[in-house]
């Protein structure tokens, strides 16, 4: 019986030691989590396809950045990139630093790359400089338009940046659209 008692005591000691180690690991994990920033970005959108003469195809989308971490993201900004600048027309609620347009557009974002670049749209919110934990920031209701006068294929990708993520975070999804307009059905 003494051997069984000694084994039981040794098992209790080992269990207590494991409990202490587990508690320490949980504490360290929580501290690491508090220091870590975790940003998730994604598109939501709807598509309206219209392959009629003088018809227009349209995507209305929004780009969202959510801070799932425990640390704020300072000076957030985004890049929305089109793979085909000739076929698709991008518009949204943004302004340029040198224009007076910002007075008219509530919650508009500042576009800070060249207006002549119709492939990349670098944007930052005009009012919000910090994305706090568990908050979402949205560039809402941008539009992507094109005429169905020829076959088309294009995509929209997104990237999120900030002081804590200078290398950027790629959006979880992208917008992809393609269509084939038959040769005899071209609308011009």
matplotlib code that plots the C-alpha trace (Angstrom):
import matplotlib.pyplot as plt

x = [0.0, 2.9, 3.9, 0.4, 0.4, 3.8, 2.7, -0.5, 1.5, 3.9, 0.9, -0.6, 2.8, 3.1, -0.5, 0.2, 3.4, 1.5, -1.2, 1.4, 3.1, -0.3, -1.2, 2.2, 1.6, -1.8, -0.4, 2.3, -0.2, -2.4, 0.5, 1.6, -2.0, -2.3, 0.8, -0.3, -2.3, -4.7, -6.3, -8.8, -9.9, -12.5, -14.9, -18.6, -20.3, -23.3, -23.2, -25.6, -24.9, -26.7, -25.7, -28.1, -27.3, -26.3, -26.5, -24.0, -22.5, -22.2, -20.6, -21.3, -18.9, -17.4, -14.0, -13.9, -11.0, -11.7, -9.3, -9.6, -6.5, -6.0, -4.0, -5.1, -4.0, -2.8, -3.2, -5.0, -5.1, -5.9, -5.0, -7.7, -6.2, -7.8, -6.1, -7.4, -7.5, -8.8, -12.0, -13.4, -14.3, -13.8, -15.6, -16.2, -16.6, -13.1, -11.4, -7.9, -6.0, -6.0, -9.8, -12.6, -14.7, -14.0, -16.4, -19.3, -18.7, -19.3, -17.2, -15.2, -11.7, -8.6, -7.0, -3.3, -1.9, -2.0, -5.4, -4.0, -3.4, -6.7, -5.4, -4.5, -6.5, -4.6, -7.1, -7.2, -10.1, -10.4, -11.8, -10.6, -6.9, -7.1, -8.8, -9.4, -9.7, -13.0, -13.8, -14.5, -13.6, -15.3, -14.7, -18.4, -20.3, -17.6, -18.7, -17.1, -18.7, -18.1, -19.9, -20.6, -19.3, -16.5, -15.5, -14.2, -12.3, -11.1, -10.5, -10.3, -7.9, -7.4, -4.6, -4.7, -1.9, -1.1, 1.7, 1.8, 1.4, 3.6, 4.1, 0.3, -2.3, -4.0, -7.8, -9.3, -11.3, -11.2, -13.8, -13.5, -15.8, -15.6, -17.9, -17.8, -19.6, -20.1, -18.7, -22.1, -23.6, -21.2, -22.8, -21.0]
y = [0.0, 2.3, 2.1, 3.1, 6.0, 7.2, 6.8, 8.8, 11.6, 11.7, 12.0, 14.8, 16.6, 16.3, 17.5, 20.6, 21.3, 20.9, 23.3, 25.9, 25.6, 25.8, 29.0, 30.5, 29.6, 31.2, 34.4, 34.6, 33.9, 36.7, 39.1, 38.2, 38.6, 42.1, 43.2, 41.6, 43.5, 41.4, 43.2, 41.5, 43.2, 42.1, 43.2, 43.1, 43.8, 43.3, 42.9, 44.0, 42.7, 44.2, 42.9, 45.1, 47.9, 51.0, 48.9, 49.3, 46.7, 47.8, 46.5, 48.4, 47.4, 48.3, 47.6, 46.8, 46.7, 45.1, 45.2, 41.8, 42.4, 44.0, 46.9, 50.0, 50.5, 54.1, 56.0, 53.3, 53.5, 51.2, 50.4, 49.3, 47.9, 47.2, 44.8, 46.5, 50.3, 50.7, 48.7, 49.5, 52.9, 53.2, 55.8, 56.4, 58.9, 60.3, 63.7, 65.1, 67.3, 70.3, 70.3, 71.9, 68.8, 67.5, 70.1, 68.6, 64.9, 63.7, 60.8, 60.9, 59.4, 61.3, 59.9, 60.5, 59.1, 60.6, 61.2, 60.0, 56.5, 54.7, 51.3, 52.0, 54.0, 54.8, 56.1, 57.1, 58.2, 61.9, 61.8, 58.5, 58.3, 55.3, 51.9, 50.6, 46.9, 45.3, 48.3, 48.2, 51.0, 51.0, 52.6, 52.4, 52.1, 52.5, 51.7, 49.8, 50.3, 49.0, 48.7, 45.3, 46.2, 43.6, 40.6, 41.5, 40.1, 42.0, 41.9, 44.2, 43.5, 45.3, 45.9, 47.5, 49.5, 51.5, 52.5, 49.0, 47.1, 49.0, 45.9, 45.7, 43.0, 41.5, 41.4, 37.9, 38.1, 39.9, 40.9, 39.0, 39.4, 38.2, 37.8, 36.9, 39.0, 37.1, 38.6, 39.2, 40.7, 43.5, 46.8, 49.9]
z = [0.0, 0.7, -3.0, -4.2, -1.8, -3.0, -6.6, -5.9, -4.2, -7.1, -9.5, -7.4, -7.4, -11.2, -11.7, -9.5, -11.5, -14.8, -13.5, -12.6, -16.1, -17.8, -15.8, -16.8, -20.4, -20.4, -18.9, -21.5, -24.3, -23.1, -23.0, -26.5, -27.7, -26.2, -28.1, -31.4, -33.9, -36.0, -39.0, -41.3, -44.5, -47.1, -49.8, -49.8, -53.2, -55.5, -59.2, -61.9, -65.4, -68.3, -71.8, -73.8, -76.3, -74.3, -71.2, -68.4, -66.0, -62.4, -59.2, -56.0, -53.3, -49.9, -48.5, -44.8, -42.3, -38.9, -36.0, -34.3, -32.2, -28.8, -30.0, -32.1, -35.7, -36.2, -39.4, -41.4, -45.2, -48.1, -51.7, -54.0, -57.2, -60.6, -62.9, -66.1, -66.1, -69.6, -69.4, -66.0, -64.5, -60.7, -58.7, -55.0, -52.2, -52.2, -52.7, -53.4, -50.9, -53.3, -54.0, -52.1, -52.6, -49.1, -47.7, -49.7, -49.1, -45.6, -44.6, -47.8, -48.0, -49.1, -52.3, -52.0, -55.2, -58.7, -60.2, -63.5, -62.1, -62.8, -61.7, -58.0, -55.6, -52.4, -49.8, -46.2, -44.0, -43.6, -40.1, -38.4, -37.5, -35.2, -35.7, -32.2, -31.3, -32.3, -34.6, -38.3, -40.8, -44.2, -47.5, -48.6, -51.9, -54.5, -58.1, -60.9, -64.3, -67.8, -71.0, -72.5, -76.0, -75.9, -73.8, -70.4, -67.5, -64.5, -60.8, -57.8, -55.0, -51.7, -49.2, -45.8, -44.1, -41.0, -38.7, -37.2, -40.5, -42.9, -45.1, -45.6, -45.2, -48.3, -48.3, -47.7, -50.9, -54.2, -56.7, -60.0, -63.0, -66.6, -69.5, -73.1, -75.7, -78.9, -82.0, -83.7, -80.5, -80.0, -78.9, -80.0]

ax = plt.figure().add_subplot(projection="3d")
ax.plot(x, y, z, "-o")
ax.set_aspect("equal")
plt.show()
